[in-house]
Amino acid sequence: MTQDPAGDVRSQAGPDPGRTGTVKARAVRLVFRLFMAALIVLLGVRTYGETAVALARSNGSLRTVGATVTGLTGHTESGRDGRGQDGGSGRWFVHTEYTIELRVGDELKTVDGVPDDSAHGLQEGQRVEAGLWHGRIVEIDGRDVWPGWHPGAWDIALFVLYPLITG
């Protein structure tokens, strides 16, 4: 113990090493840790899905079932690619993605974001062979319709936050 010039007695032990920061700081750290844990789990689930689908395709273990195309909806985007900025040529592009609805037995299954080349030639009412992985459609007549990593909100967030997640 020491005495300061004002006459007050102080301990030289310093702050309690078991208490680091205020309640607010601890709450912020807890929220950050929970957020990071959620991102790590999300990244693990996405990676597992990608790896498992690729393995099922390569070893032929996709479950194939007969299905009927009950809905085929296209969404087209067009514009210029970069208008000459950032390496873009400014050329006109047209990009079409489809939402395909299939009747598999008694249930309807939907797959979104199917590229034009995978949906080419499909028509409503057509009978097809659907490749399923854990009940999700990944192939239609041998064509890949699994969206995989794509520019959706969760995938972009995982890509941007990947250095933080692995750090």
N, C-alpha and C positions, 0 to 999 in steps of 0.2 A: 504494500500500500504506500501511496505517496500523497503528499499534501501540496495542492497547487497554491499559487500566491494569494488567492482569495480566501484560503483557509479550508477549502473543501477537501475531503479525503476521497481519493479515487483508487480503484483496483487496477493493477497492471495486467490483469488476465486477458483483457481485450474482449471482443465480442464472443458470444457463445458459438463455438465451432459447429454445433448441431443445428443452429438456426442461420441459414444463409438467405438473407433477403426478407422482404416484407411478405405479407400474405398475398398481396397483389402480384408480386414477382413470382411467387411459387405457383399461383393460379395460372399465370401466363405460361410458365414452363410446363405445367401439367397439360394445358390445352395444346401447346405445341407438340408435346410428346404423343398425345392421343391422335392429333392430326397426322403426324409422321407414321404412327403405327397403322392408321387407316390407309394411308398411301402405300405403305409397304405391303399390306395385305392385298390391296387392289392390284398392285403391280404383280404380286405373286399369282393371283387368280388369273390375270390376263396372260401371263407367261405360261402358266399351266395349261390354259385353254389352247393357246397357239401350239404348244409342244405336243399336247395330246391329240389334237386334230391332225397335225402333220404325221405323227406316228401311226394313227389309225388309217390314214390314207396310204402310207408307205407299206404297211403290213397287211392291208386288205381287210381290216377288222371293222370298217364302217358297216352299220346295219342298213341294208337297202330294203325299201318297201315300195310298193306300187302306190302312186298318188295321182290325183287329178288337179290340174291347174284351175282354180276357181276365180282367181283375180290376178290381173296384171296391170299395174299402174306405173306409168313412167313420169319422171320428173327431169326436165331438161334445163340446163343452165348454159348460157352462152355469153361471150364477151371477148375481150382482148387479154392476152396473157402478158401483163406487166406494162403494156403501152410503151415498151422500149426501156423501162426502168429496171434496175436490178437484174440486168441480163435477159429480161424478157424481150421477145422479138416484136411484140405488139400485134402479132397475128391473131386472127379471129379463131375462136374455138367453140365447139358445141360438145357438151358432155351430158349424157343421159344415164340416169340410174333408175332402177325399177324396184318396186315393192311387189313381191310375188306371194300369193296366197295359195296354199295347197290343202286339199282335203286328203288327210292320211287316216284311213279307217273312218272313225266317227268324229274325229277332231280336225279343226282347222289350224294350220301352222303358217306363220308368216315370216318371211325373211326380207329385210330392208337393205338398201344400198347395193343391189346387184348391178354390176356394170353391164353396159350394153352388149358386149361380146358374149357374156354368159347367158343373157336373156334372149339373144337373137334366135328367132324361129319359134319361140314358145307362144302358144295361143291358149285362150281360155277354153276349157273343156278337154284339153289334150291330156292323155295319159302319159305319165313319166315315171322314172325310177328315181326316188329320192334317197340320198345317202344321209343317214342320221348319226349324230354323235350325241349321246345322252339326251335324245329327244330334240336336238336342234338340227335344222337342215343345214348341211354343209356342201352338198352336191345335188344337182338336178341333171339327170341323164349324163353323168360323168363330168359335168361342167362345174367349176368351182363357184359357189355362191356364198362362201364363208367370208364375212367382211374383214376378219382379221384386224390388224392395226389399221385404223383409218382416222381421218381428221375429224373425229367427234370430240366433244368437250372433254370427256374423261381421258381419252388417249393423248390429246394435246396437253392437258394438265400433267399427265404422267411424264410425257416427253420433256416438258419445260422444267419440271421439278425433279427430274432424274438425278442431276448432280447433288441436289440437297438430300434426296432419299438415300443415295449410296454413301453420302458423307458422314 
